[in-house]
Amino acid sequence: MRGLWGGLRGHLIVIGVLVGCAAGTAPAGAQPFPSRPITLVVPFAAGGPTDTLARILSERIAAELHTTVVVENVAGASGSIAGARVARATPDGTTITIGHWGTHVLNGAIFKLPYDVIADFEPVATIATGTQLIVGRKSLEANSLKEMIAWLKANPGKATAGTAGAGTGAHVAGVFFKAKTGTDFQFVPYRGAGPAMIDLVAGQIDIMFDQASNSLPQYKNGAIKAFAVTSPTRLASAPDIPTVDEAGLPGLYISYWHGIWAPKNTPKDIVTRLNAAIAAVLADPSVKQRFGELGQEIPPPDQQSPAALAAFQKAETEKWWPIVKAADIKPE
């Protein structure tokens, strides 16, 4: 499948179960949802952390809804190209998007967008919360966070940090890391964390502030170094990686949560149907296990609802927008 579609810019992958004969026997004129395939838009390149979660979910959502789910990667401008695409889509539930702290909170504080990150979307479900890892190339001349900071200070302005674009979580985390440690390094923007990780593994860049779901597989394979987890507790799936507190940089906590949104004015019954399908998928033990291996924690059922996602997104916006604006973080 990768060979067939790899050359296409959109990186489309069709996953799903075709509508069964039961749907075909619906009364004439009836249009039960979903009557057409669903497109799940990923705002970053294929192979990255958000894309990985989307592909784990898509096949199972397709089975729950007895339809086909098309995963489409629409990368660029820190996810805002995808955001505009979905905001303008027909609000019938057949175009939805996966997004996170960066796309649905930070982008609104950094970019002049042709849409509103809150007002132009219908929250569908919160799907996972994960942390970031501070990681480096395998050949980096440091084996701990303190040694990494010392190396950065000894080489001001020379080190490179990969990001998924200006204003993304990796970029914002790097800005705060600089401020907290008094270090200086160059940001290298990519079309997603997946391509950035490829270059980190190849030794083309030095460090990343990366989602655990993207970094853990490479760390466990011995392809990169991991210096700390940006949370107050260690990851169950990687208990050997110290927290930022333990590593000597207390309080640098960054949580990377993901959700699913539909275009504004998508009918409530369709949002409810989508949410129920996603909730059923998240309750699957195999999905829980896979998410856990990627350092992702599935929220309890009462925190998976559209209302819960809306409230959480609002709270995160109120928390982070003043911080981002005070730091004068701008598009590169």
Salt bridges, closest charged atoms under 4 A:
ASP51 OD1 - ARG55 NE 2.69
GLU72 OE2 - ARG85 NH1 3.01
ASP92 OD2 - ARG36 NH2 2.72
GLU122 OE2 - LYS264 NZ 3.99
GLU141 OE1 - ARG137 NH2 3.49
ASP184 OD1 - LYS178 NZ 3.55
ASP206 OD1 - ARG137 NE 2.64
GLU246 OE1 - ARG234 NE 2.82
GLU293 OE1 - ARG290 NH1 3.69
GLU318 OE2 - LYS314 NZ 2.57
ASP328 OD1 - LYS330 NZ 2.99
GLU332 OE2 - HIS171 NE2 3.54
